[in-house]
């Protein structure tokens, strides 16, 4: 089937936000392909970066048709990292991280501090 109109998709998403492109196709279901590392793939990208998407349909005779390409970005997520108000000498402070996406973890942390007398 022919794809009518443009792909509906915002230009920017923040890492961790769900997105789903939409396209209308005549007498067919539109699938989507994403341009990742200069290759068209069916798996939706989730990491921050610049991407393109296109709709793909197949007509009754097996001919594959593509929509126009739509560019979009996945932006880095802002994290809030803080430490506990009090730290006992010799102990590591409690590190509090907000806005991590489910399953993500803070991989590396380093604390530099200076004693003020």
NUNU-456193 format. One record per residue (C-alpha): residue in one letter; x, z, y. Coordinates in pm, whole numbers, plus 50000, padded with zeros to 5 digits. Each point is the difference from the previous one (the first is absolute). Last residue first. Layout:
BEGIN
+------+-------+-------+-------+
| code |     X |     Z |     Y |
+------+-------+-------+-------+
|    a |     X |     Z |     Y |
...
+------+-------+-------+-------+
END
This chain:
BEGIN
+------+-------+-------+-------+
| code |     X |     Z |     Y |
+------+-------+-------+-------+
|    x | 53959 | 55922 | 52488 |
|    x | 49857 | 49661 | 49911 |
|    x | 50059 | 49901 | 49641 |
|    x | 49989 | 49627 | 49944 |
|    x | 49793 | 49803 | 49756 |
|    x | 50031 | 49696 | 49782 |
|    x | 49734 | 49948 | 49736 |
|    x | 50011 | 49711 | 49760 |
|    x | 49717 | 49851 | 49803 |
|    x | 49987 | 49719 | 49754 |
|    x | 49721 | 49858 | 49789 |
|    x | 49692 | 50120 | 50181 |
|    x | 49736 | 49914 | 49744 |
|    x | 49739 | 49726 | 49965 |
|    x | 49731 | 50033 | 49732 |
|    x | 49713 | 49999 | 50245 |
|    x | 50117 | 49879 | 50341 |
|    x | 50195 | 50255 | 50200 |
|    x | 49834 | 50093 | 50328 |
|    x | 50143 | 50352 | 50039 |
|    x | 50333 | 50145 | 49886 |
|    x | 50072 | 50373 | 50012 |
|    x | 50354 | 50114 | 49919 |
|    x | 50038 | 50367 | 49904 |
|    x | 50336 | 50121 | 50121 |
|    x | 50301 | 50027 | 49771 |
|    x | 50128 | 50351 | 49952 |
|    x | 50334 | 50149 | 50097 |
|    x | 49877 | 50153 | 50325 |
|    x | 49622 | 50040 | 49991 |
|    x | 49821 | 49718 | 50181 |
|    x | 49704 | 50058 | 50228 |
|    x | 49764 | 49748 | 50158 |
|    x | 49970 | 49795 | 49682 |
|    x | 50125 | 49644 | 50017 |
|    x | 49838 | 49682 | 50129 |
|    x | 49961 | 49637 | 49896 |
|    x | 49721 | 49781 | 50135 |
|    x | 50011 | 49650 | 49857 |
|    x | 49908 | 49677 | 50179 |
|    x | 49902 | 49729 | 49752 |
|    x | 50191 | 49671 | 50009 |
|    x | 49791 | 49693 | 50076 |
|    x | 49854 | 49754 | 49752 |
|    x | 49979 | 49668 | 50176 |
|    x | 49771 | 49699 | 49981 |
|    x | 50020 | 49620 | 49997 |
|    x | 49707 | 49781 | 49896 |
|    x | 50061 | 49673 | 49812 |
|    x | 49736 | 49728 | 49998 |
|    x | 49803 | 49986 | 49680 |
|    x | 50122 | 49860 | 49669 |
|    x | 49833 | 49776 | 49744 |
|    x | 50073 | 49967 | 49629 |
|    x | 49846 | 49705 | 49812 |
|    x | 49855 | 50107 | 49665 |
|    x | 49714 | 49748 | 50001 |
|    x | 49738 | 50261 | 50086 |
|    x | 50198 | 50110 | 50305 |
|    x | 50271 | 50265 | 50004 |
|    x | 50048 | 50246 | 50283 |
|    x | 50295 | 50163 | 50176 |
|    x | 49992 | 50204 | 50320 |
|    x | 50321 | 50042 | 50195 |
|    x | 50197 | 50302 | 50116 |
|    x | 50314 | 50040 | 50208 |
|    x | 50232 | 50299 | 50032 |
|    x | 50221 | 50193 | 50243 |
|    x | 50127 | 50339 | 49884 |
|    x | 49914 | 50357 | 49902 |
|    x | 49942 | 50039 | 49623 |
|    x | 49660 | 49942 | 49840 |
|    x | 50003 | 49632 | 49905 |
|    x | 49695 | 49878 | 49810 |
|    x | 50089 | 49851 | 49661 |
|    x | 49893 | 49634 | 49961 |
|    x | 50340 | 49852 | 50089 |
|    x | 50118 | 49715 | 50226 |
|    x | 50378 | 50012 | 50034 |
|    x | 50210 | 50012 | 50322 |
|    x | 50082 | 50371 | 49955 |
|    x | 49626 | 50079 | 49985 |
|    x | 49742 | 49738 | 50100 |
|    x | 49671 | 50135 | 49874 |
|    x | 49742 | 49826 | 49783 |
|    x | 49628 | 50065 | 50006 |
|    x | 49707 | 49912 | 49773 |
|    x | 49689 | 49829 | 50133 |
|    x | 49703 | 49977 | 49767 |
|    x | 49835 | 49662 | 49972 |
|    x | 49680 | 49815 | 50089 |
|    x | 50108 | 49957 | 50364 |
|    x | 50271 | 50247 | 50097 |
|    x | 49984 | 50274 | 50260 |
|    x | 50312 | 50202 | 50072 |
|    x | 50071 | 50372 | 50025 |
|    x | 50331 | 50185 | 50010 |
|    x | 50005 | 50357 | 49868 |
|    x | 50197 | 50281 | 50161 |
|    x | 50072 | 50358 | 49902 |
|    x | 50208 | 50207 | 50238 |
|    x | 50315 | 50155 | 49851 |
|    x | 50245 | 49828 | 50235 |
|    x | 49818 | 49924 | 50325 |
|    x | 49809 | 49675 | 50028 |
|    x | 50036 | 49718 | 50251 |
|    x | 49850 | 49654 | 50057 |
|    x | 49655 | 50085 | 49866 |
|    x | 49863 | 49787 | 49718 |
|    x | 49716 | 49750 | 49973 |
|    x | 50136 | 49674 | 49859 |
|    x | 49881 | 49704 | 50203 |
|    x | 49702 | 49776 | 49952 |
|    x | 49872 | 49833 | 49686 |
|    x | 50202 | 49982 | 49682 |
|    x | 49901 | 49704 | 49787 |
|    x | 49905 | 50051 | 49640 |
+------+-------+-------+-------+
END
